[in-house]
Amino acid sequence: MHKKFLFKVHMILGLTAGVILLIMGITGAMLSYQKEILKYINKDSYIIEVPSTKRLSSKAILEKFEQKFPDAKINSFIFSSSANRSVVINIKANGEGKQARRGINYYINPYTAEILPNTKGYEFFKFIEIVHRGLIIGNIGKQITGICTFALLILMFSGIYVYWKRIKNSFFKSFIFSFKDKKRAFLSNMHFAIGMWVIPFYLFLSFTGLALSYDWVKDGLYKVSGVEKPIRQKRMPTPKNKKDEVTVSISNEKIEKIVQLFNKNVKEYENANLQIGKKSDVIKISYFAKNAIHDRARSEITLNTKTNKVIKNDKFEDKALSDRLMKSLVPLHTGEYFGLIVQGILGLSSLMMVLFTITGFMMYFKRKKKKATKKYNLTKNTY
């Protein structure tokens, strides 16, 4: 009785939520290696040939940039300890909204101050991410994908229950299927066997995905882990009058001094982000160490430019494991936290959602056709 009921639940969820899960699976697989793909197609923006000439100072780079864009308001200056990496100058964009707040990035050759080609591909992957997280329909879409993630958990547990007898009798054989099987038996065995392989990965993707989708799940993880939840700072309202705007008062000379002080205390780093705001002797710079395991493993150093001393150097690798994990939910979900191999496995597992949806529909229609044929034969024999 329970088996029959769970089979129907499995079938109904597969035919409904399965379509959304298929979209999430395809887009999830596409997002698996987005950073590697973007770095490759934009290598002319990120990587430069190291000439025999000396690298320009931060002050010189900024001055040459300001000559080309005299009206630009610089938000941040991003630099690296690597000799072959470009520097990035982010300027304020016109208008309002997220895009305006992000600003516009200019990639600069640190030896010549030449502006490098604009990056490409980010808009495409941003669109794919929007589809993956919210089906292009905002909060309603996020709720749908969240519900479908819960449906995936039910699909997995109901599938295990339906096939429990086979798992119990021969656990290791439940991971294989034969191409000698025909028609519906082949589809059923393949659907089940591959499902057994990906269950651990789907469980991991489901729980990390739910933590990213629902604040109550994330809040629960913060409580269980004992990590203090970061407080999101409220954005200041946009000034109605241009006179009320906070103007940048850090000079290029001061920026050069900050960069030198940073380089004195942090020797090797992937990149460092100096936010240029109101004038202050206390400056915070976020940076990624050379051995950073992912692009959210951000460290932060606080410098006093008046005394030329470090007030605090909060390194990501020095944090407790629970703290590192809570700050790595997205890299955990994508597999980036564990390296390229796990990224690939999770990406391939996501792509397998196509197989489960197609085989599920095929089995449903074959079953329906079989029932219709049986009913027709019974009616024929009756007459």
C-alpha positions as CSV (number, residue, x, y, z in Angstrom):
1,M,0.0,0.0,0.0
2,H,2.8,2.5,1.0
3,K,4.8,1.4,-2.0
4,K,2.0,2.0,-4.4
5,F,1.2,5.5,-2.9
6,L,4.9,6.5,-2.9
7,F,5.2,5.3,-6.5
8,K,2.3,7.6,-7.5
9,V,3.9,10.5,-5.5
10,H,7.2,9.9,-7.3
11,M,5.5,9.8,-10.7
12,I,3.4,13.0,-10.2
13,L,6.4,14.9,-8.8
14,G,8.6,13.7,-11.7
15,L,6.0,14.8,-14.3
16,T,5.5,18.2,-12.7
17,A,8.6,19.4,-10.8
18,G,10.7,17.3,-13.1
19,V,10.4,19.9,-15.9
20,I,11.7,22.7,-13.6
21,L,14.4,20.4,-12.2
22,L,15.5,19.7,-15.8
23,I,15.9,23.5,-16.4
24,M,17.8,23.8,-13.1
25,G,20.0,20.9,-13.9
26,I,21.0,22.2,-17.4
27,T,21.7,25.7,-16.1
28,G,23.5,24.4,-13.0
29,A,25.8,22.3,-15.2
30,M,26.5,25.4,-17.4
31,L,27.4,27.4,-14.3
32,S,29.8,24.8,-12.9
33,Y,32.8,26.1,-14.8
34,Q,31.7,29.6,-15.5
35,K,34.7,31.2,-13.8
36,E,37.2,29.0,-15.7
37,I,35.4,29.8,-19.0
38,L,35.2,33.5,-18.3
39,K,38.9,33.6,-17.3
40,Y,39.8,31.8,-20.6
41,I,37.8,33.9,-23.0
42,N,38.9,37.1,-21.2
43,K,42.5,36.3,-20.8
44,D,43.5,39.4,-22.9
45,S,41.8,41.5,-20.2
46,Y,43.3,39.7,-17.2
47,I,46.7,38.6,-18.3
48,I,49.4,40.8,-19.9
49,E,52.9,40.2,-21.2
50,V,55.6,41.3,-18.8
51,P,57.9,43.8,-20.6
52,S,61.4,44.7,-19.6
53,T,60.2,48.1,-18.4
54,K,59.4,48.8,-14.8
55,R,55.8,48.6,-13.5
56,L,54.1,52.0,-13.1
57,S,53.2,53.2,-9.7
58,S,49.6,53.2,-8.6
59,K,49.7,57.0,-8.6
60,A,50.9,57.1,-12.3
61,I,48.3,54.6,-13.4
62,L,45.5,56.6,-11.8
63,E,46.8,59.9,-13.2
64,K,47.0,58.5,-16.7
65,F,43.5,57.1,-16.4
66,E,42.1,60.4,-15.1
67,Q,43.6,62.1,-18.2
68,K,41.5,59.9,-20.4
69,F,38.4,60.1,-18.2
70,P,38.6,63.5,-16.4
71,D,34.9,63.3,-15.3
72,A,35.0,59.7,-13.9
73,K,34.4,59.1,-10.3
74,I,36.6,56.2,-9.2
75,N,35.0,53.8,-6.7
76,S,37.8,51.3,-6.3
77,F,41.3,50.3,-7.4
78,I,42.1,46.6,-7.7
79,F,45.7,45.4,-8.0
80,S,47.7,42.2,-7.8
81,S,51.2,41.1,-6.7
82,S,51.5,39.0,-9.9
83,A,53.6,40.6,-12.5
84,N,51.4,39.5,-15.4
85,R,48.0,40.6,-14.0
86,S,46.2,43.7,-15.0
87,V,44.9,46.2,-12.6
88,V,41.2,47.2,-12.5
89,I,39.7,50.7,-12.0
90,N,36.0,50.7,-11.1
91,I,34.2,53.9,-11.8
92,K,30.7,55.1,-10.9
93,A,28.0,54.4,-13.6
94,N,25.2,56.7,-14.5
95,G,21.6,55.9,-13.3
96,E,20.4,53.8,-10.5
97,G,19.9,50.1,-9.6
98,K,22.3,47.2,-9.2
99,Q,24.2,47.8,-12.4
100,A,24.8,51.4,-11.5
101,R,26.0,50.4,-8.0
102,R,28.4,47.9,-9.4
103,G,29.9,50.5,-11.6
104,I,32.0,50.0,-14.7
105,N,35.3,48.1,-14.7
106,Y,38.3,49.2,-16.8
107,Y,41.2,46.7,-17.1
108,I,44.5,48.5,-17.3
109,N,48.0,47.4,-18.3
110,P,50.1,48.3,-15.2
111,Y,53.2,48.9,-17.3
112,T,51.8,51.2,-19.9
113,A,48.4,52.3,-18.4
114,E,46.8,51.1,-21.7
115,I,43.1,50.2,-21.4
116,L,42.7,46.5,-22.2
117,P,39.7,44.9,-24.0
118,N,36.3,44.9,-22.2
119,T,35.4,41.5,-20.7
120,K,32.7,39.5,-22.3
121,G,30.4,36.6,-21.4
122,Y,29.4,37.9,-18.0
123,E,25.9,39.0,-19.1
124,F,25.3,35.5,-20.6
125,F,26.2,33.7,-17.4
126,K,24.3,36.2,-15.3
127,F,21.2,35.4,-17.3
128,I,21.8,31.7,-16.8
129,E,22.2,32.3,-13.1
130,I,18.9,34.2,-13.0
131,V,17.2,31.3,-14.8
132,H,18.7,28.8,-12.4
133,R,17.7,30.7,-9.3
134,G,14.4,32.2,-10.2
135,L,13.3,31.2,-13.8
136,I,13.5,34.9,-14.8
137,I,10.4,35.7,-12.8
138,G,12.0,37.0,-9.6
139,N,10.8,36.0,-6.1
140,I,8.0,33.9,-7.4
141,G,10.5,31.9,-9.5
142,K,12.8,31.6,-6.5
143,Q,9.8,30.1,-4.5
144,I,9.1,27.7,-7.4
145,T,12.7,26.5,-7.6
146,G,12.9,26.2,-3.8
147,I,9.7,24.0,-3.8
148,C,11.1,21.9,-6.6
149,T,14.3,21.4,-4.6
150,F,12.1,20.0,-1.8
151,A,10.4,17.9,-4.5
152,L,13.8,16.5,-5.5
153,L,14.4,15.3,-1.9
154,I,11.0,13.5,-1.9
155,L,11.8,12.0,-5.4
156,M,15.0,10.6,-4.0
157,F,13.6,9.1,-0.9
158,S,10.4,7.8,-2.6
159,G,12.6,6.2,-5.3
160,I,14.7,4.4,-2.7
161,Y,11.6,3.1,-1.0
162,V,10.0,1.9,-4.3
163,Y,13.3,0.1,-5.2
164,W,14.2,-0.9,-1.6
165,K,13.7,-4.6,-2.2
166,R,16.2,-4.6,-5.1
167,I,18.7,-2.5,-3.0
168,K,18.3,-4.8,0.0
169,N,18.8,-8.0,-2.0
170,S,21.7,-6.8,-4.0
171,F,23.1,-3.5,-3.0
172,F,26.1,-3.3,-5.4
173,K,24.1,-4.6,-8.4
174,S,21.7,-1.7,-7.9
175,F,24.5,0.6,-9.2
176,I,24.6,-1.1,-12.7
177,F,22.3,-1.7,-15.6
178,S,22.5,-3.8,-18.7
179,F,22.1,-2.7,-22.3
180,K,20.7,-6.1,-23.0
181,D,17.5,-5.2,-21.2
182,K,14.7,-4.1,-23.6
183,K,12.2,-1.4,-23.7
184,R,10.7,-0.3,-20.4
185,A,12.9,-2.6,-18.4
186,F,16.0,-0.9,-19.8
187,L,14.6,2.5,-19.0
188,S,13.6,1.6,-15.5
189,N,17.0,-0.1,-14.7
190,M,19.0,2.8,-16.1
191,H,16.8,5.4,-14.3
192,F,17.3,3.6,-11.0
193,A,21.0,2.7,-11.4
194,I,22.2,6.2,-12.4
195,G,19.9,7.6,-9.7
196,M,21.8,5.5,-7.1
197,W,25.1,7.0,-8.3
198,V,23.9,10.7,-8.1
199,I,21.9,10.5,-4.8
200,P,24.8,11.7,-2.6
201,F,25.5,14.6,-4.9
202,Y,21.8,15.6,-5.2
203,L,21.5,15.6,-1.5
204,F,24.5,17.9,-1.2
205,L,23.2,20.2,-4.0
206,S,19.7,20.2,-2.5
207,F,20.8,21.2,1.1
208,T,23.2,23.8,-0.1
209,G,20.7,25.1,-2.6
210,L,18.0,25.5,0.0
211,A,20.4,27.3,2.3
212,L,21.0,29.8,-0.5
213,S,17.3,30.1,-1.3
214,Y,15.7,30.4,2.1
215,D,16.9,32.7,4.9
216,W,15.3,30.4,7.5
217,V,17.5,27.5,6.4
218,K,20.6,29.7,6.4
219,D,19.6,31.1,9.8
220,G,19.3,27.5,11.1
221,L,22.8,26.7,9.9
222,Y,24.2,29.8,11.6
223,K,22.6,28.7,14.9
224,V,23.8,25.1,14.6
225,S,27.3,26.1,13.6
226,G,27.6,28.8,16.3
227,V,28.7,31.4,13.7
228,E,27.5,34.9,14.1
229,K,25.4,36.0,11.1
230,P,26.8,39.0,9.4
231,I,24.6,42.1,9.5
232,R,23.9,43.6,6.1
233,Q,24.5,47.3,6.1
234,K,21.7,49.5,4.8
235,R,22.5,51.6,1.8
236,M,22.4,55.3,2.2
237,P,19.6,57.0,0.2
238,T,20.7,58.6,-3.0
239,P,21.2,62.4,-2.5
240,K,18.6,64.5,-4.3
241,N,21.1,67.3,-4.6
242,K,24.5,66.8,-6.1
243,K,25.9,69.2,-3.5
244,D,24.9,66.6,-0.8
245,E,27.0,63.8,-2.5
246,V,30.0,62.6,-0.6
247,T,33.0,63.5,-2.8
248,V,36.1,61.3,-3.0
249,S,38.9,63.0,-1.1
250,I,41.6,60.4,-1.2
251,S,44.4,61.8,-3.4
252,N,46.4,59.7,-5.8
253,E,49.5,60.2,-3.6
254,K,47.5,58.8,-0.6
255,I,46.4,55.8,-2.7
256,E,50.1,55.1,-3.6
257,K,51.0,55.3,0.0
258,I,48.2,52.8,1.0
259,V,49.3,50.4,-1.8
260,Q,52.9,50.5,-0.6
261,L,51.9,49.9,3.0
262,F,49.7,47.0,1.9
263,N,52.5,45.4,-0.2
264,K,54.8,45.7,2.8
265,N,52.5,43.6,5.0
266,V,51.0,41.2,2.4
267,K,53.6,39.8,0.1
268,E,51.7,37.5,-2.3
269,Y,48.1,37.9,-3.2
270,E,45.8,37.1,-6.1
271,N,44.2,40.6,-6.0
272,A,43.4,43.3,-3.5
273,N,40.5,45.7,-3.6
274,L,40.9,49.2,-2.3
275,Q,37.6,51.0,-1.9
276,I,38.1,54.8,-2.5
277,G,35.7,56.7,-0.2
278,K,35.9,59.5,2.3
279,K,39.3,60.5,3.6
280,S,40.4,58.5,6.6
281,D,43.6,57.4,8.3
282,V,42.1,53.9,8.9
283,I,41.7,52.0,5.6
284,K,40.3,48.5,5.0
285,I,41.4,46.4,2.1
286,S,39.9,43.1,1.1
287,Y,42.2,40.6,-0.7
288,F,42.5,37.1,-1.9
289,A,45.7,35.2,-0.9
290,K,47.6,33.2,-3.6
291,N,46.4,30.0,-2.1
292,A,42.7,31.1,-1.7
293,I,40.5,28.0,-2.3
294,H,37.8,30.0,-4.0
295,D,36.8,33.6,-5.0
296,R,34.8,34.1,-1.7
297,A,37.8,33.2,0.5
298,R,38.2,36.9,1.2
299,S,40.7,38.2,3.8
300,E,40.7,41.8,5.1
301,I,43.5,43.9,6.4
302,T,43.0,47.2,8.3
303,L,45.8,49.7,8.0
304,N,46.5,53.0,9.8
305,T,48.2,55.2,7.2
306,K,49.1,57.8,9.9
307,T,51.2,55.4,11.9
308,N,52.0,53.0,9.0
309,K,50.9,50.1,11.1
310,V,48.5,47.1,10.7
311,I,45.6,47.4,13.0
312,K,44.2,44.0,12.1
313,N,44.8,41.3,9.5
314,D,41.7,39.0,9.3
315,K,42.9,36.1,7.2
316,F,40.2,33.7,5.8
317,E,42.4,30.6,6.3
318,D,42.8,31.5,10.0
319,K,39.0,31.4,10.6
320,A,37.4,28.4,12.3
321,L,36.1,25.7,10.0
322,S,32.5,26.4,10.7
323,D,33.1,30.1,9.9
324,R,34.9,29.3,6.6
325,L,32.0,26.9,5.6
326,M,29.3,29.4,6.3
327,K,31.1,32.0,4.2
328,S,31.5,29.5,1.4
329,L,27.9,28.4,0.7
330,V,28.0,29.3,-3.0
331,P,31.4,27.6,-3.6
332,L,30.2,24.6,-1.7
333,H,27.0,24.5,-3.9
334,T,29.1,24.7,-7.1
335,G,31.8,22.3,-5.9
336,E,34.5,25.0,-6.3
337,Y,35.3,24.7,-2.6
338,F,36.6,21.1,-3.3
339,G,38.4,21.7,-6.5
340,L,38.0,21.2,-10.3
341,I,37.2,17.4,-10.0
342,V,34.3,17.8,-7.6
343,Q,33.1,20.8,-9.7
344,G,33.0,18.5,-12.7
345,I,31.2,15.7,-10.8
346,L,28.5,18.0,-9.5
347,G,28.2,19.6,-12.9
348,L,27.7,16.2,-14.6
349,S,25.3,15.2,-11.8
350,S,23.2,18.3,-12.6
351,L,23.2,17.4,-16.3
352,M,21.9,13.9,-15.4
353,M,18.6,15.6,-14.5
354,V,17.9,15.7,-18.3
355,L,18.2,11.9,-18.3
356,F,15.9,11.4,-15.3
357,T,13.2,13.7,-16.7
358,I,13.3,12.1,-20.2
359,T,13.3,8.5,-19.0
360,G,10.6,9.3,-16.5
361,F,8.4,10.7,-19.2
362,M,9.2,7.8,-21.5
363,M,8.3,5.3,-18.8
364,Y,5.1,7.1,-18.0
365,F,3.9,7.1,-21.6
366,K,4.9,3.5,-22.1
367,R,3.0,2.5,-19.0
368,K,0.0,4.5,-20.1
369,K,0.1,2.9,-23.6
370,K,0.4,-0.6,-22.0
371,K,-2.7,0.1,-19.8
372,A,-4.6,1.4,-22.8
373,T,-3.7,-1.7,-24.9
374,K,-4.7,-4.0,-22.0
375,K,-8.0,-2.1,-21.5
376,Y,-8.7,-2.4,-25.3
377,N,-8.0,-6.1,-25.3
378,L,-10.3,-6.7,-22.4
379,T,-13.1,-4.7,-24.0
380,K,-12.6,-6.6,-27.3
381,N,-12.7,-10.0,-25.6
382,T,-15.9,-9.0,-23.7
383,Y,-17.6,-8.5,-27.0
